[in-house]
């Protein structure tokens, strides 16, 4: 998806970038990524000195590298101090060996962005101060003059003539149209000629920015210009892609003609890329697949599946039949026959958001992962070799997000999704809805002449298609925390009963231990001491603004994971203690209790923590170099669920890990 139109909302607050930290694989040596492979890719670029070496940019500030022409990948660097930077433009300096530039913009704020530079081939990185805080959506180096570079940002176009040491704004301040730049291109024959596309229309300067002209003739008004390319052999030939289609000019932008042949639904064209060896071949990466012309735009043919969203295209300059695609959700797709067919090429690359993680209670090598935001490419993934390889197991989920995975004592597997509960059928390898819900409604019949009013209960049966944030499968009763209330089942998911509890409705977590049940919304906690028959409202501290999870330990103490930190109650929720003693004072994301190990595990500020004394003291373990959102345990293993890097695991046994003998989960 194009992030300008589908901004992702995140809960992680990020401070301003001071320096760029290169977080390479060696710094995350205690943990390693397991997958599932694939996910979102924003950009691809090859090293002009060695095209087998390719850098891959993501939407979370991370770079990956391939040394084998995209066959496999490894983590290369993490730019910035958060995970909100989109790396749309990665460029090797073709003259100065070891110099790499990366332009970034933030999905969180139009006032965040950076231009990063490495002078030692990516081992260390620096920010260029003059461009600090600019949301850089476009970036280009002049052909033959790499010391000349142009950046397009939300607040204008900027130019450097000294390899980025100094910059000057070349668009006028306060101009009503010369803003919100999305694309730039420098004429290969004359670096004073610059094309720039905005969220409205394209512009051109022929004198290095002294004056600008709107080159909209032939282009539908109000067109976001995503990509501009210039034919290096005939610079008067210019292609521009916009939300209204693809346009071509043969006179330097004085007049554009709309290219026909691409259907309207596929016209949101994120990127154009010309074959470096054949000027008649142009690729168009759209929201409905990759399109290709072999006659300079006269005719077009879709050469990929229509459900592929293409963000970037890379053509091998030595062997143009080798084409790589950067896609949303599908990762990298590779072709060796000039885009006739594509195969996934994601070994070592995982950029997926894992919300639920489960180790099978009867098979030590079977792991389940529930994914968010990947639609038909996500759902549930299954591994039978401990996470070394994965296969999608999402039939029946219809592209739903998976927030919870739980396994009952008989092996039954349930998934809580953004639209209901589903149960896994092992024989058919299909998920079927388990959403029959029953609730009671009090009906008051008004008094009529000669009759009294009456009160009765009406039973309502409906499909539970709400967001299911958490599941707990106790032996005699199953519980589901949903956005429309708390539900329970005594017939193993065939039917669910429930609704709002004590006035609370949008539940995010539920925990069960013996007869005690606790459930939480973002601001409240309800507790039952008789397995859900009766409830009362706990007294949560008023300054707790966002509860993320609730846990019951072996002594039936209540634990809250919240934005304001970890809290423990020893009296069923009447009073609470803000627990630190080694835990960060805020941003605790999840807590789980390991009964076999008699310990508590927590993730906070993206790190993992353990307590073996009932939560009185905590210590961090296994510094991962990844942002952890939750942990799962079982069979002597601990696995981590991350916000953007899939499932991770310790490289080798960690002393804090003890065999539990049963599957675990991330909630």
GULOPA-440995 format. One record per residue: residue in one letter; x, y, z of N, C-alpha, C in turn. Coordinates in steps of 0.1 Angstrom, whole numbers, plus 5000, padded with zeros to 4 digits. Each point is the difference from the previous one (the first is absolute). Example, Ala and Ser with C-alpha at 12.3 -4.5 7.8 and 13.67 -1.06 7.14 Angstrom:
A513249435078499150125000500950125000
S499650114993500950115000499250115008
***
This chain:
X500849885000499250125000500950125000
X499550114995500750125000499850075013
X501050025008499950045014499350145001
X500150084990499350135001498549995002
X499549894994498549985000499649905010
X500949935006499749905011501050015011
X500050105007501050025011499849905011
X501049945004499949905011500050075013
X499149975009500050065014500849915009
X500950055007500949935009499950055014
X500349925010500050045013501350045006
X501149984992501350035005500450144998
X500250085011500450144998501550014998
X500350094990501450014996500550145002
X501250015005500650135002500850044987
X500450134999500650054988501349934998
X500449984987501249934997501250095003
X500949955007501250085003501249954991
X500149875001501049934991499449884994
X500649954990499549874994500949895005
X499449905005500749895006499949884990
X501149954996500049884992500049885009
X498849934999499949885009500149884991
X501249954999500349894991499849865007
X500149904992499749875005500949965013
X501250055000500949965011499450055014
X499350114999499450065012498849925005
X499449924992498949925004500349865001
X501349975003500549864999499349915009
X499450045012499449915009498649954995
X499450064990498849964995500150004984
X499149924994500050004985498650004995
X499850054988498750004994499749864995
X498749965002499649874995499050014988
X499450114999499050024990498650025006
X498949984993499949964986500650114991
X500749954989500650094991499050084992
X500550114995499150094992499550125008
X499150074995499550125006500150124991
X500050125006500150124992501450044996
X500250034987501350064995499750134993
X500750105003499850134994500950044989
X501349955000500950044990501149894998
X500650004988501149914997501050084991
X501349985003501050064992501349925000
X500750004989501249924999501250085000
X501149945005501350075000500550014986
X500350114994500450014986501449934998
X500849985010501249934999499949855000
X498949965006499749855002498549995000
X499349984989498649995000499449885007
X500949915004499549895008499750045014
X500550115004499850065014498850104999
X499049975007498750074999499650045015
X499650135001499450045013498550024998
X499449965011498550005001499550095011
X499250104997499450095010498649965004
X499750025013498749975006499350125004
X498849985006499350115006500150015015
X501149945005500250015015501550045003
X500650074991501450045002501049904998
X499749884995501049894999500449984985
X501349974999500649974987500449855001
X499849934989500549864998501050004989
X500849904999501049994990500049864994
X500249994987500249884993501450004993
X500749895001501349994992499949914989
X498849944997499949904990498850044990
X499950134997499050044990498649985004
X499850015013498649995006499549865003
X500949904999499649875004499849985015
X500850075008499950005015500350135005
X499650025013500150135006500549995015
X500550115005500450015014499850145004
X499850025013499850135006501350084999
X499950134995501250084997500150125010
X498950075001500150125009498650045004
X500050075011498750065005500350155001
X499350084992500350145000499050085008
X500550095008499150075009499849935014
X499350065008499849955014498649945002
X499249994990498749955001499749904989
X498749974997499749914990499050064990
X500050144999499050074992500550054987
X501349984997500650064988499849914988
X499550064989499849934987501250034992
X500749894995501250014992499749984986
X499550104993499649994986501150014990
X501150075004501150034990501349975007
X500749894994501349965004500950014988
X501150085001500850034988501549985003
X500749924992501449995001500650124992
X501050065005500850104992500849924990
X499850034987500749924990501550044999
X500450115006501450044999500849985012
X499450035012500749995012499849875007
X500949914999499849875005499750005015
X499049925004499649985013498950105005
X499750104992499050105004498649964996
X499150005009498649964998499150115006
X498950044994499150095005498649935002
X499350045010498749945002499150125004
X498950034993499150105003498849945007
X499550065011499049945008498950115004
X498849945002498950095005499249915010
X499350075009499349945011498649984997
X499449885003498649985000499350075011
X500750045010499450065012499850154999
X500950064993500050155000500650054988
X499450114994500650064989501250095003
X500350015013501250085004501149915004
X499949874997501149905003500549954987
X501349994999500649944988501550035000
X500849934992501450025000500649964987
X501250054998500949964989501249945006
X500149864999501149935006501149984990
X501349995005501149984991501049915007
X500549904993501149925005501250024990
X501250025006501250014992500949875001
X499549905007500849885002499249884996
X499250014990499249894994499049945009
X499550095009498849965008500449955014
X501350015004500449955013499550115011
X500150124997499550115008499350104992
X499150075007499150104993500050135007
X499750104993499950145005498750064994
X499550105007498950084994500750134994
X499450054990500550134994499250115006
X500650085009499350105008499050094993
X500450044988499250104993498649944996
X499949874999498849944996499349935012
X500450035012499449945012498650045001
X499149915003498650035002499150024988
X500649984988499350024988499449864995
X498750004997499449884995500349994985
X501149924998500549994986499449894993
X499250034990499249904992500749974987
X501050084996500649974987501550045001
X500849934992501550035001500649954987
X501050084995500749964988501350074999
X501049924994501350054997500150034985
X500750104996500150034986501049904993
X499549954989500949914992501350074996
X501149935003501350064996500550105010
X499150055008500450115010499449965014
X500449895006499449965013500150105011
X500950104999500150105010498750095000
X499350004989498850074999498849915003
X499250045011498949925004498850095003
X498949944998498750075002499149915009
X499450075010499049935009498750074999
X498949924999498750055000499349975013
X499650115008499449985013498650075000
X499449985012498750065001500050154999
X501250065005500150155000500850064988
X500249924990500750054988501049914994
X500750054990501149934993501350065005
X501049925003501350045005501149954991
X501150074999501149964991501350025007
X500949914997501450015005500949984988
X501050085000501049994989501449955005
X500049965013501349965006499949875007
X499249914994499949865006499350015014
X499150095002499250005012500650085011
X501150074998500650085011499150125003
X499550064990499250125001498749984991
X498950065005498849994992499350144999
X499350014990499250124999498649974994
X499050075005498749974995499850074986
X499549934990499950064987498650024996
X499049985009498650044997499750125009
X499150084996499750125008499349975013
X500250085010499349985013498650054998
X499149935007498650045000499249984988
X500649934990499249984987498949915003
X498850034995498949925002500049864993
X500849994990500049874992501449935001
X501150075002501349945000500349945014
X499349895003500249945013499549854999
X500249925010499549865000500649934988
X501350004999500749934988500149855003
X499749934989500049855001501049944991
X500550074990500949954990500950114994
X501249964997500950094993500849924990
X500550074989500949944990500950114995
X501249974998501050104995500449964985
X499950104991500349974986501449954999
X500349884994501349944999501050094992
X499550084991500950084992500250145006
X499150055009500150135005499550005014
X500850005011499550005013499350125005
X500050114992499250115003498549984997
X499749894993498749974996499549905010
X498950035008499549915010498549994999
X499549885000498549985001499749965014
X498850045004499649975014498449985000
X499649895006498649985001499550025014
X498850065001499450025013498749925002
X499350025011498849935002498950064992
X500350094991499050064991500449994986
X501250054995500450004986501550014999
X500649984988501450004998500550154997
X501350025003500650134998501449984994
X500550104994501350004994500850135001
X501349985003500950124999501149974990
X500450104992501149994990501250085004
X499950065012501150085005500449985014
X500049875004500449965013499150055011
X498850034997499050045011499850155001
X500650084991499850155001498550034996
X499549924991498650024996499449864998
X498749995002499349874998498850024991
X499649904992498850004992499249885002
X498750015000499149895002499849934987
X500449884999500049924987498849905000
X498850065001498849925002499249974987
X500550064989499249994988499949854996
X498849964999499749864996499849915012
X500250055012499949915012498750045007
X499249905004498850035008500350085012
X499350115002500250085012499949935013
X500850045010500049945013500449855000
X501249984994500649874999501349995008
X500049915010501249985008501149934991
X501150074999501149954991501049925008
X499949864999500849915008501449984995
X500150004986501349964995500250084987
X501350044997500450074988501349934995
X500049964988501349954994500350074987
X501350014997500450074988500849904992
X499749994987500849914991501450054999
X501049925005501450055000500650034986
X499449934990500550024986499350124993
X498750025004499350114994499350085012
X500750095006499550065012498750084998
X499650034987498750064998498949915003
X500249875001499049905002499949985015
X498850045006499849995014498749925003
X500149915009498849935005499750055014
X498750015003499550035013498849925004
X500149945012498849925005499350085011
X498749984999499150085010498949915004
X499150055009498949925004499049994989
X500150084990499150004988500549924989
X501249955001500649924989501450034997
X500549954989501450034995500050094988
X500950105001500150104989501450004994
X500050034987501350014993500150134992
X501150065001500350134993501249974991
X500050054988501149994991500750144997
X499650105008500650134998500350075013
X500649925009500550055013498950055009
X498849944999498950045009499150114996
X500250054988499250114995498549944997
X500049884996498749944998500149855004
X499049955007500049865004498849934993
X500149884997498949914995499849895009
X498849985003499649885009500249874993
X500849915006500249874994498849915003
X499549944989498949915001500449865002
X499049925004500349855001500049955014
X500250095010499949955014498750045006
X499349905006498650035005500050105011
X498950065001499850115010500449965014
X499649885004500249955014501549985003
X500849994990501549985002500850124997
X499450124999500750124996500850065011
X499849965013500850065010501449934999
X500950074993501349944996501050065009
X500549925009501050045010501450034994
X500449924989501350014995500149974985
X500850074993500449974986501549975000
X500349904992501449974999500349954985
X501050074994500449974986501149905000
X499949904991501149904998501350084996
X501149985007501250084997500649964987
X499649894994500649964987499050014988
X498850035003499050014989499050115004
X500150114994499250125003498549984997
X499749904992498649974997499349925011
X500849945009499449925010499850095013
X498850015005499850075012499049925009
X500350005012499249935010499250105008
X498849965003499150095009499549915011
X500450045012499649945012498750065006
X498949935000498850065004499449935012
X498850055004499349945011499349874996
X500049974987499449884995501149934991
X501249985005501049924993501050084992
X500949924993501050064992499550004985
X500250114994499750014986501350034992
X500049964987501250014992499750044986
X500850104995499950034986501349974993
X500049954988501249974992500150094988
X499050104999500050094988499850145005
X500750045011500150145005498650055003
X499249925005498750045006498849994990
X500249954988498849994991499149905005
X500549885005499149905005500649955013
X499249955009500449955013499449875003
X500749925008499549875004500349985015
X499049955007500349965014500749875001
X501150005007500949895000500249945014
X499150045010500049945013498649975004
X499849945011498649985006499450145003
X498750014998499450135002499950045015
X500249915009499950045014501350045006
X501050024992501450045005500050154999
X500450065011500350155001501550024998
X500450074990501450024997500550135004
X501050015008500650125005501250044993
X500849914995501250034993500349884990
X500850044990500549904990501550014998
X500749895000501450004998500349914988
X500850054990500449934988501549985000
X500549884999501449985001500650054987
X501050105001500650064988500849914992
X500549895005500849904993499149904993
X498849975006499149904995498650055002
X499550084991498750065002498849905002
X500249874996499049915003499849975015
X500950045008499949995015499350135005
X498849985005499250115005499549975014
X500250095009499649985014498950115003
X499049965007498950095004500050015015
X499950135005499750035014498550015002
X499449925008498550005001499650025014
X498750045001499349995013499649865003
X500349955012499649875005500749884994
X500350014987500649884994501550005000
X500750105006501450015000500650034987
X501149924997500750024987499549894990
X499650034988499749914990501150014989
X500549884995501150004991499649934987
X500550054989499849944987501349994993
X500249894993501249984992499749994985
X498750034996499650004986499350124996
X500550125004499550134996498650025004
X499649955012498750035006498949914995
X500449894993498949914996499449925011
X500949965010499549945012500950055012
X499449995012500650055012499949895011
X501150005008500049915012500450095012
X499549965012500450075012501549985002
X500750105005501549995002500350075013
X499549945011500050075013500849935011
X500849904996500849935010500950095009
X499750015013500750095009499450135002
X498950034992499450135001498649985006
X499750065012498749995006499750145005
X498950054995499550145005498549985002
X499749935011498649975003499750035014
X498750045003499650035013499349885006
X500649945010499449885006499350045013
X498749975001499250045011499849885010
X500049884994499749885008501149894997
X500449935010501049904999499749885009
X500149884995499649885008500949894996
X500549935011500749874998499049895003
X500049904991499049895001500349925012
X499049975008500149935013500449854998
X499849944988500349864998501249984991
X500550104994501149984990501050125002
X501249965005501050115003500550084988
X499849944988500550074988498950084993
X498850005005498950074993499850145006
X500050104992499850145004499050064991
X499150085006499050084993500250155002
X499950084990500150145001498850074993
X499450095007498950084995500550144996
X499650054988500650124994498950114999
X500550124999499150124998500450074987
X499050064994500250094988500549944988
X500049864999500549944988498849944991
X498850025004498849964992500249864995
X499849974987500049874995501449935001
X501050085002501449955001500449975015
X499050035009500349985014499249895007
X499350045010499249915008500849925009
X500049874999500849915008501149934992
X501249995006501149924994500349895009
X500449894995500349885007501449954997
X500749965010501449944998500049865007
X500549904994500249875006501449965003
X500950104999501449985003500550115009
X499250045009500550105010500150144996
X499550034988500150134995501050024989
X500749894996501050014989499450034987
X498849944998499350034987498550015004
X499250074991498750035003499149984988
X498749975003499049994989498850075005
X499350074990498850075004498949905002
X499250025011498949915003498850095004
X499550074989499050105003498749984992
X499949884994498749984992498850015010
X499150084996498850025008500050135007
X501250065002500050135008499750124991
X500149994987499650104991500750135002
X501350005003500850125001499850075014
X499549935009499850075014501350015007
X500150105008501150015010499849905011
X501149955005500049905011500650065013
X499250035010500550065012500349905011
X499449885000500149905010500149864995
X500849925005500049854997500149935014
X499149905001500049925012499749854997
X500549915008499849864998499549945013
X498949924998499349945012500849875004
X499649945011500749885005499849884991
X499050004991499849904991500650024986
X500850114999500750044988499250094991
X498850035003499250104992500750134999
X500050064988500750124998499050114996
X500050125007499150114997500850124996
X499450084991500650134996499050115003
X500550105007499250125001500450114990
X499150044992500350094989499350145001
X500250084991499350134999498649994997
X499549884997498649984997499649865003
X500149975013499449875005501149905004
X499449885005500949895005499949894989
X501249934998500049904991500749885006
X499649884996500649875005500649924989
X501249955003500849934990499549854998
X499749974988499649864997501349934994
X500649915008501249944996499949914988
X498849934999499949914988499950084987
X499350115000499850084988501050114998
X500850025011501050125000499350134997
X498950025007499150124997499550055013
X499950145000499450065011498550024998
X499249965010498550024999499650105010
X498950074998499550105010499549925012
X500350065012499449955012499450125007
X499050064994499650135003498550015005
X499449885003498650015004500050055014
X499450125002499950075013498650015005
X499849995013498750015006500150115011
X499050085000500050105011498550035004
X499850055012498750025005499750155001
X498950044995499650145000498750025009
X500150095009498850035009499050084992
X498849954999498950074992498950055010
X499750125000499050065009498750034991
X498949945004498850024993499250115007
X499750114994499350115007498649965005
X499650065011498749985005498950044991
X499049924999498850034992498850025009
X498950054995498850025008499649875006
X499950005013499649895008501149895002
X501250034995501149905001501250075006
X500949925006501250055005501149984990
X501150085001501149984992500749875003
X500749954991500749875002501550004996
X500849925006501450004997500349854996
X500649984988500449874996501450004994
X500649884998501349994994499849944986
X500750064991499949954986501449954996
X500049884995501349944996500350034985
X501150064998500450044986501249914996
X499949954988501149924994500550074988
X501450024999500650084990501449944997
X500550054989501449974996500950095007
X501049955008500950085007501250044990
X499850124994501050044990500850125005
X500150015013500750115006501549975000
X500850105003501549985002500249925013
X500849894998500349915011501450025004
X500350075011501350035004500849895007
X499249925008500749905008499049885002
X500649885002499349885003500649935012
X499249945008500649915011499149875000
X500649884998499349884999500349915012
X499250035011500149925012499349864998
X500249905008499549874997498450004999
X499450075008498549995001499350124993
X500750114997499450114994501150084993
X499650054988500850084992499550145000
X501050105000499750145001500650084988
X499250104995500450084989499950155004
X501050074999500050155002499850074987
X498850064998499750064987499650155001
X499850064989499750145000498650035003
X499249905002498550025003499749935014
X501049965007499849945013500949885002
X499749935012500749885004499149884998
X500549904993499149894996500749875006
X499249905003500549875005499249894993
X500749884999499449884994500249885009
X499049935002500149875008499849884991
X499950024987499949894990501150004990
X501250055004501250004992499850084987
X499450115001500050094989498849994991
X499149905003498849994991499150125002
X499950055012499350135002500650085011
X499850134999500650095010498950095006
X500150025013499150085008500750125006
X499350115000500750125006499550134995
X500950105002499750144996500850095009
X499650125002500650105009500049945014
X501050045008500149955014500350135008
X499150025010500250115009500150134993
X499350014989500150134992501250004990
X500949915001501150004991499849914988
X500550044989499749934987501249974992
X500950094997501149984991501249945007
X499949865002501049935007501349974992
X501250015006501249984993500849885005
X499649955012500749895005499149925010
X500349875002499349925010501049905005
X499949975013500949905007499249915009
X500349875001499349915009501049925008
X499749985013500849915008499149945011
X499749874998499049945009498650064998
X499450055011498750064999500050154998
X501350055000500150154998500250034986
X499250104995500150054987500150155000
X500950064993500150144999500150054985
X499350114997500050054986500250155001
X500650054990500450144999499650074987
X499550125002499950094988501250095001
X500150104992501250095000500050085013
X498950025007500050085012499449945012
X499549874999499349945012500349855000
X499749955012500249865003498849945007
X499549894996498949935007500549865004
X499549965012500549875006498949925004
X500149874998499149905005500749905009
X499449965011500649905009499349864998
X499049994992499249884998499949964985
X501150014993500249964986499050074991
X499750125003499350084990498550015003
X499549955011498650015003499650145005
X500950055009499750145005501350084999
X499850134998501250094998499950125009
X501250065002500150135006501150084993
X499950135002501050094993501250035009
X501249974996501250045008500250155000
X500950045009500350145001501350034994
X500050024987501350034993500450145003
X501350035002500550135002499650104989
X499550125004499450094990501050054990
X501349995003501050054990500449904990
X499549885001500249904989499150034989
X500650034988499250044989499949904989
X500849895000499949904990500549875005
X499149915003500349865004500249924988
X501149924999500349924989499849855002
X500049965012499849865003499849985015
X499449885004499849975014500549855001
X500649975012500549875002499749965015
X499849875002499949955014501249915002
X500850025011501149915003499649885008
X501049925005499749885007499350025013
X500150125006499450045013498750084998
X499550004987498850074997500150155002
X501350054999500250155000499650054986
X499450115000499750074987501250084995
X500349994987501050094994499550074988
X500350135000499650084988501350044992
X499949984987501050064992499450134993
X500650115002499450134996501050104994
X499550104994500850114996500850065011
X499450005012500650065012500849915008
X500249874995500949915006499349875005
X500649935009499449875005499450035014
X498849945002499350025013499649865005
X500149985013499649885007499050025011
X499049915000499050015011500049875007
X500150005014500049885008498649985006
X499150094997498749995007498850004990
X500249944988499049994990499650134994
X500950105000499850124993499550125008
X500049995013499650115009501250105001
X501249955001501250095000501049954991
X500950094995501049974990501350065004
X501149934996501350055002500750014986
X500650124998500850024988501349935001
X500249894993501249925001501150044990
X501250025006501150034991501149905004
X500950045009501149915005500649924989
X500450084989500749944989499250004987
X498750035001499150024989500050154996
X499950034988499850144996498750065007
X500050125003498850065007498850024991
X500249984987498950034991500249914988
X498950004991500049924987500349855002
X499249945009500049865001499049944991
X500449924991499149954989499349875003
X500649915007499449875002500649945012
X499249915007500549925011499449874999
X500849895003499549865000500649935012
X499249905005500549925012500449864995
X501249965003500549874997499849915013
X498949925000499749925012501149905002
X500549934990501149905002501250065006
X500450124995501250065004499850095012
X498850025004499650095012500750134998
X499750064989500650134997499050094992
X500350124999499350104992500950054989
X499450014988500850064989499250134995
X500850104996499450124995500750064989
X499450074991500650084990499750155004
X501050084999499950145003501050084992
X499550114995500950094991500749914990
X499349904995500649914990501049905004
X500349995014500949905005499349895008
X500749905003499449895008500650005014
X499149965010500450005014499449885007
X500749965011499549885007500150035015
X499049945008500150005014499749865005
X500949965010499849865006499650015015
X499750125004499650025015498650075001
X499149964991498750055001499850154995
X501050054993500050134995500650115009
X500749955011500650105008501250064994
X500849924992501150054993500049954985
X500550084991500049964986501450024994
X500349924990501250024992499849984986
X500650074991499949984986500849884996
X499649944989500749894994499950004985
X501049944994500049994985499850124992
X500850115003499850124992499949974985
X498850024994499949954987500450094988
X500050135002500250094989498850014991
X498949945005498750024993499050065010
X498950054995499050065009499049895003
X500049945012499149895004498750065004
X498949934996498750045005499549895009
X500549884999499549895009501049884999
X499849915010500849885001499049885000
X500549894995499349875002501049905004
X499649905008500949905005499449865000
X500949905000499649875000501149914996
X500149875005501049914996501450055002
X500250085010501350055003500550114991
X499050064993500450114991499250125003
X500650114996499450135001500050064986
X498950044994499950074987499550145002
X500450094992499550145001499250044988
X498950075002499250064990500450154998
X500350044988500450144998499050084992
X500250135001499150094993500350004985
X501249984995500350014986501049894995
X500549915009501049914996499649855001
X498749985001499549865001500349945013
X500349875000500349925012501549995001
X500550025013501449995002500249895011
X501249955001500449905010501450025004
X500449975013501450005004500949924991
X501250054998500949924992500449875007
X500150015013500449885008499350015013
X500049895008499249995012500450125009
X498950065006500250115010499749945014
X500850035010499949955013498650025006
X499350104996498750035006498949904994
X500349934990499049924993500049865007
X498949965004499849875007498949924993
X500249874998499049924993498750015008
X498950034992498750015006499149884997
X500349934989499349884997498650034993
X499750124998498750034994500150124991
X499050014991500050124991499750135007
X500550114995499750135006499450094989
X499850125004499450104991500550145004
X499750094991500550145001499150095008
X498749965002499150085008500249995015
***
